[in-house]
Amino acid sequence: MLYLPPSLFALAVATSHRRQNTHIRDIDTNALVRLFLGGFFPGVILAMLAETVLTVAGLGVFLALDHGDILGQIQQYRAQHPPPANATLNVGDVLSHIHIRHSLSVLLGMAFMAFVVAGAVEESIKTWLVLRGPCFIRPSTWSHGATSSTLSVNPPTDAAAATPPFHFVLSFAAVGCGFATIENVSYAFLTPTLALQIWAAAARGLLATPLHMISATLTGMQLVLLPPTTSTSKLLSRRVGRAMLPGIVLHGAYDLQSFLFTFWLNDDDNIMSFGASALCLVVGGLYLNYLRGHIHWTDNYHPVGLVDDDSASMLV
């Protein structure tokens, strides 16, 4: 179940050469494989490091806001369950009896985890991997008949050496698919019981992976639709940031509803969460189709102008 989406993606790419459309032929599969693997390293590794730091910071803010309620529950538990003589309270037992109240600070904490820790961090890393990461694909790689051995040393300075839009968008889909697949495998190894639950596998494989791909592809399409520019690095980073916004919002909304149904509304059967997750995919797919209709797929231009190291690195 976890490997169904990447298998379908690989099958679609492998059979694309049979089509007659000029904008979907001559796909460099070696480049796509590097981008797919880049979702794992350094993609998932960087995301884990950044998310750990932000989670600790967010937890510190939450404890600062709700420490009175939490300390009160700890004192109440100690009064009701005094430890034996010469013994101390078991920390695990104490923590298991703490109930997080439904407050504005908890809701804001969930939103922070969904939109910033998960959405912004992961979509920024995916974008960085395509634009200027270790697996960055030079635009000349995608030209007719080019292979990974004909990489350009410098980014293109004219439209003739630009990236075909379909190949550029496909790069984002490959990174999103690789990132989600490796993330799913990591969850399976870290939580073996989770991998044995068919509902959990279905949620990760059939919902989370397409969500990652759609969010990343939205960014790719938004970048393609940006008019060419030779702005400064700071302005370019802002333009790329705005292009990532729809993907971040979709990713954050997906995670937020999952947090709400799991930790707030006690959706033990995950029925409501699955329905809301599917709705997020439908909305993302409809917007993806809307953007697709506004792209001139037969054009050949560099979607984000002259993106340099500084402007791309500012995203992470």
Secondary structure, DSSP 4 states (H G I P E B T S, - for coil): -TTHHHHHHHHHHHTGGGS--GGGSS--HHHHHHHHHHIIIIIIHHHHHHHHHHHHHHHHHHHHHHHHHHHHHHHHHHHHSPPPTT----HHHHHHT------HHHHHHHHIIIIIIIIIHHHHHHHHHHHHSTTPPPGGGGSTT--GGG--SS--SSGGG---HHHHHHHHHHHHHHHHHHHHHHHHHH-HHHHT-HHHHHIIIIIIHHHHHHHHHHHHHHHHHSPP----HHHHHHHHHHHHHHHHHHHHHHHHHHHIIIIIS--TT-HHHHHHHHHHHHHHHHHHHHHHTT--TT----TTSS--HHHHHTT-
